[in-house]
């Protein structure tokens, strides 16, 4: 995988996951900002739609050794592919059951929480349904994190699944950031907060943080 280019938005949790994965693997890439708020959302432009018909971030592009251009969207398939191409350090434990647990925890975030707070969903909730979009997002975050707190306990060590970072941690940390944006009280989730603190001690997690990205909004 040569000439990696990541189309990303600094505060997108899905983009953040891929930044984390690339950082954990030690892979360098060109950061291509896509402002999902500016001008109605740059992801809706014809140029980006040709790149990613779903009009979401992230999108990862690269070139193979034979010159073939490749492209993937959706954070978890990107991370699975990067894992297959660059297996060390792994995103998964060696034990098959624990691998499945890591994927389960990741999917609780990826399919059970994050889509319900996505920008497009919140824009429809607020703009077309005239409902409280932040209360909606907070509700689904709290519901999902309650489940995640219970589900992580059987395998939690320093991280979500034992003492090595896994795909579950890559999904957890951005989601907790998102929950804070919606003023969710995180005190009922001490296991998740402890794991987050351990992750945030790592250089890869620090480098992937939204505030460290070139398109981050000024503080």
Number of C-alpha atoms within 10 A of each C-alpha: 14 14 13 19 17 25 24 26 26 24 20 20 28 25 26 27 27 26 30 25 27 22 18 21 18 13 14 13 17 12 17 16 18 21 20 20 11 9 10 10 13 18 24 17 13 12 11 18 14 11 19 21 13 13 19 26 25 27 24 25 20 18 15 12 9 6 9 8 13 12 15 17 21 17 23 20 12 20 21 16 13 19 19 12 10 15 13 12 13 18 25 23 19 9 9 10 10 16 17 13 22 24 19 17 24 22 17 19 21 21 10 18 22 23 16 18 21 13 16 11 15 20 15 13 17 14 12 9 11 10 14 12 20 16 13 17 26 21 17 19 28 18 13 16 24 15 15 22 19 12 16 21 13 12 15 16 15 17 22 31 25 15 12 16 23 24 28 25 25 27 26 26 23 25 23 19 16 20 22 13 12 17 13 20 12 16 9 12 16 11 20 26 17 14 21 22 14 15 22 14 10 12 12 18 22 15 16 22 21 21 15 11 18 12 17 15 10 5 4
